[in-house]
Amino acid sequence: MQLAFTHGQIVTPDTILTDHSLLIENGVVKAITDQPLPCDIPTIDLHHQILLAGFIDIQVNGGGGCLFNDHPDVNSISKIAAAHRAFGTTSLLPTLVSEETTVIEKAVHAIEDAIQAGIKGIVGLHIEGPFIAMTRRGIHAASKIRPISEEDINFLCDSARKNKDNFRILLTLAPETMDASIITKLTEAGVIVSIGHSDSDYGTAMKAIKAGASGFTHLFNAMSQNTSRAPAVVGAALDSDNSYAGIIADGEHVHPSNIRLAYKAKGADHLMLITDAMPLTGWEEDHFLLQGQMIYRRDGRITDDKNVLAGSLLDTATAFANMIKMTDISLVEASRMASLTPARFLGLQDRGSIEIGKRADLVVMDEALKLQSVWISGEKY
């Protein structure tokens, strides 16, 4: 099946094409051309709207009323994916906040089953904790936090090897809680390691990067902060040229000036837009339960009764628009942050940008950056 998009602003990794058409065939980008198309090809006239690669979110705790921790199963994954698809997220990692081993194992099997069932957009699992610093746990339940065990290491390594052709396993950990050799063992097996919820000093964080860690989880949040003589985790994130960092661009988690600073240090090729979304994204309720704690929607934030941030209300379409407004970066740069850079971080070569041969995962936005439509493999949702 063929379909063409015409008269739009096509955002590629390097530029915006205003006089080209995009042709997709069997769910894949077939051509980007300034030549006339055959008249028998079905065509969508974009009327100068913006055509972008579908968004990729590596940190999604929930959405549409579902919390992955509560129900790490196929039905929950399907509902979460659908809730975020409505906001332009065409690929995501359901994210499990610090949990017991049995729940982690159940979550891995649920991702396997979801992919087998053909649920669109599931590209992996983000295991956020429980191997984190108690002092930087944020909203994570203290009772769940623990050191990593040999059994944990073996399960994670075996799962990553087994599923390397189907999905990714991303693990957020605090490097000060384990020997760097464990990070090497995990990453050599295919686990993607990200530093987060950590009170590490700069040296320990940089040693973790050298050992194989490649990312930082929600930069500036739940990590030791940069000071004049102690760069800490934030300093390591900004100073390590080849590492990636996710950032929550909702204006609540990180001050706009720090978002601009992070962008200057990391650039669009290493800074990723994430949501850290909770069940209230795409859901009209004003509260939910997280590991026995009541979490509330208040003035654009979600917090516990002590005003500790508990994830976000954010969706990626809003994060995309916020990033442009906060930093005045271009559509091309924002698109890399929302799509191509997370794809590269995860090692996904078949998506993340509008290029010939890649999946036709697409979003259409108007010039006010309001989402208009979402496509996965050339199919409209």
Secondary structure, 3 states (H helix, E strand, C coil): CEEEEECCEEECCCCEECCCEEEEECCEEEEEECCCCCCCCCEEECCCCEEEECEEEEEECEECCEECCCCCCHHHHHHHHHHHHCCCEEEEEEEEECCCHHHHHHHHHHHHHHHHCCCCCECEEEEECCCCCHHHCCCCCHHHCCCCCHHHHHHHHHHHHHCCCCCEEEEEECHHHCCHHHHHHHHHCCCEEEECCECCCHHHHHHHHHHCCCEECCCCCCECCCCCCCCHHHHHHHHCCCCEEEEECCCCCCCHHHHHHHHHHHCCCCEEEECCECCCCCCCCCEEEECCEEEEEECCEEECCCCCECCECCCHHHHHHHHHHHHCCCHHHHHHHHHHHHHHHHCCCCCCCCCCCCECCEEEECCCCCEEEEEECCEEC
